[in-house]
């Protein structure tokens, strides 16, 4: 029997989308695979095509690959134990089936063991995220060079992942993964070894690529939604390692404390467990956590690198909740040390000699902030942003005192701004990420004013080129000295800005956008209208270079490639960003390094919307995060809803003008089409084919597009049936059955063309219904269950009383209503025509004109 250097255990459950990449990353190692590496795949009761894929690899490499099948799903711990028992390699790795490893890893790990093997039982490699999230794992600071670390000397160099580890088989011995926990079994397994031998190897010659899924569908991402994540982990992870440590050392070593605290932070960061734990279970959990926290030193909590200061304070407070003396110390010392007496400025903006500040004070003690201008207290307007309150395990631990103030300025005067508590305690000043001011830069400028941070106060004075350049060179020097992540991008672009400022400062530049990859919405339509107007304003459309719309847009006007160097440069001088999607990571090409550009930017964001707002989305679309200069609406109902929920936009920001894209809608009668256009379900993102096939969404719409009664009626009344779902559904569009009559829109026909030619629309919750109804065409709502991701209780739009067509709950009912419409040439019923007229204010195809004129009237930041 071949003696392999490595055995790789892969526990696989419904992994048909990813497992080939994982296995191939082992086969394609620079270390000879057939001579040195064994793979043991344990199929843990998969119901998709995982087994077929694995058998294919087994057939190709019968000497290197073992394939084992669990008849039922046993979970990751038992599955790994089964694989471990079958392993024969000198070194063991536990690769997750949706991840992969860099090609030089095994060769470098073997060299590392050959060099340092007598001192260690395991070697770790750095982790890099891919998929929904990219970048390095927060614990990658450990990997600056190949080294052996004793965890008693460097207790923060903790190891949590067995997948990014390589173990000596003889050191593992009879140790197994604990079946009592489905998450963190790695940590318990690893740290039992490290308690016996606290030396660990860190090898920079390998990389472990960890998939982060868009829909949070992995076991880890979903774990906090299950009871097992809480009480079982406390018992079989936290308390187990504490007891094991005391058994061996008589105390809990710092590296075990750091390990436990790293995972505890995620548990304490779960805001609500009301739908997971009963009140009795929650009470028990809090009691157990309190017991665990008595073994964690305060300094371990303070020194956590990835935890907010507010959460640290909450955990300290929780630890000493039964100790009045420590509680008093908490109020005096901890708040000061963690700078919880900090005002965060969300918006700092000077327009037309008027300073507007929006700020917030997160507080655990119901503190309030006061603002002083040249030592004179100003009146504040308090705002309610309940979405900013912080909860821990269904208990609110922090409220958010948010406020705004407007201050008229005089260019001839100098101002000093301070923040204090009512008890005259100075408040520390910091800036939220979207603010055009940051501590990294330390100043913000306009054409007439310089504002800079100095000794925890903001000084405002008249701008001169001399004082600006002095501040700018000081900023660049500070960036070079501190070398914080992002400075390599920040410094070159700031230098380019300095060199080009004399030529660019007076130019007027507007950027138009839809999505980076798509030009098919309000952004494109308003750009089409505006591109030739006001030639003194340079107008660009922003689009990805590989977009299918790129050639059309180039024929239409000037295009800038999304996130290109030109886009980043032009964005520094842009006056307005006119977009159908206002997310900061979309509209700012340097968003990842945004604080390095703060102080220079002068753009205002005009949000055109990409679908009518019918749900409460204030947790995403609000004044403190987006700070819109204009928020476009189409209906008085929609308009009023913006002031019902805590968006906190002023009335002059929200405009009722109509959507530009509606101008391109034209009711045409040259096509007889029944359109089926369901919305998206977030829970299906990146799911395996088996999960999709078994989802209610798939089964319902697959059945509908293959309904024989519907198809026969369509033939009889001469209607075409077109299935055009949400773009995300095309990830699994081939799973839908075909029947030779229903057309599936593979060509991704433009929405406006589809709306113009369609006769009847069937949707569920999609906002495409508004576009279709705008043309006074009938809409049907197929709402078979409550599987939509928005809370319909928080919506002003009632489908039964405001919808533009019938609401159907089952397929038979829906098909009967569709056929009824076919019989009547898809004529809109009078009842729904009245609703359409009541909902839309404008039907004159002058929306683009109104919107453009409103944008022109907006005040300019200069």
Buried (B, 14 or more C-beta within 10 A) or exposed (E): EEEBBBBBBBBBBBBBBBBBBBBEBBBEBEBEBEEBBBBBBBBBBBBBBBBEBBBEBBEEBEEBBBBBBBEEBBBBBBBBBBBBEEBBBBBBBBBBBBBBBBBBBBBBBBBBBEEBBEEBBBBBBBBBBEBBEEEBBEBBEBBEEBBBBBBEEBBBBBBBBBBBBBBBBEBBEEBBBBBBBBBBBBBBBBBBBBBEBBBBBBBBBBBBBBBBBEBBBBBBEBBBEEEBBBBBBBEBBBBBBBEBBEEEEEEBBBBBBBBBBBBBBBBBBBBEBEEBBEEEBBEBBBEBBBEBBEBBEBEBBBBBEEBBBBBBBBBBBBBBBEEEEBBEEBEEEBBEBBEBBBBBBBBBBBBEEEBBBBBBBBBBEEBBBBBBBEEEEEEBEEBEBEBBBBBBBBBEBBBBBBBBBEBEBEEEEEBBBBBBBEEEEBBEBBBBEBBBBBEBBBBBBBEEBBBBBEEEBBBBBBBEEEBBEEBBEBBBEBBEEEEEEBBEBBBEBBEBBBEBBEEBEEBBBBBBBBBBBBBBBBBBBBBBBBBEEEEEBBBBBBBBEEBEBBEBBEEBBEBBBBBBEEBBBBBBBBBBBBBBBBBBEBBBBBBBBBBBBBBBBBBBBBBBBBBBBBBBBBBEBBBBBBBBBBBBBBBEBBBEBBEEBBBBBEEEBBBBBBBBBBBBBEEEEEBBBBBBBBBBBEBBBBBBBBBBBEBEBBEBBBEBBBBEEBBEBBEEBEBBBBBBBBEBBBBBEEEBEEEEBBBBBEEEEBBBBBBBBBBBBBBBBBBBBBBBBBBBBBBBBBBBEEBBEBEBEEBBBEBEEBBBBBBBEEBEBBBEBBBEBBEEEBEBBEEBBEBBEEBBBBBEEBBBBBBBEBBEEBEEBB
